[in-house]
Amino acid sequence: MRLVELRKAGVTAATVSRMERDEEVLRLARGIYQLSDAGWEYHHGLAEAAKRVPKGIVCLVSALAFHGVTTQLPRWAWMAIGSDDWAPRDSEGLRIVRFTENRRREDIETHVIEEVSVRVFGLSRTIVDCFRYRNKIGPDIAVEGLRDALGQRKTSLAEVACQATKYGIWTVIRPYIETYLSDD
């Protein structure tokens, strides 16, 4: 939980400090706490990132890993925030990408991880964003995400093409789709 949420529930900062000293809670990051005996799920880092960046949306490599279409194990939780949104001062374990508001509003799925609502971009949208930000994450990761998502039938060429056209990245992704089609 965030310290703000604990305060709203009636827990004082002094109580949280004592609980941390007595190892009843763990301080995961600045202002983020978890019970020391709580179980951790596979996507624990995404739940933590969602608490640290309340307006954030899981994107890029982290979203590919969440959807199960990459062999990459992201070292960071990639989070999309708005152009004017607050970014945490302590960004250890996070990579923040700023999206314009009109690009942040659509194609968002909400999943519950460790009782935390985590917003994640949909798979087709994630693939398109990976091609848009291929210079940040590497073009090989974008290509792998496209190939694996299509190969596992988790999305279709039509969905990816629609998203690519919608977000203005069709000319970049088209050659990769044509190569994929020629390999089949």
Secondary structure, 3 states (H helix, E strand, C coil): CEHHHHHHCCCCHHHHHHHHHCCCEEEEECCEEEECCCCCCCCHHHHHHHHHCCCCEECHHHHHHHHCCCCCCCCCEEEEEECCCCCCCCCCCEEEEEECHHHHCCCEEEEEECCEEEEEECHHHHHHHHHHCHHHHCHHHHHHHHHHHHHCCCCCHHHHHHHHHHCCCHHHHHHHHHHHHHHC
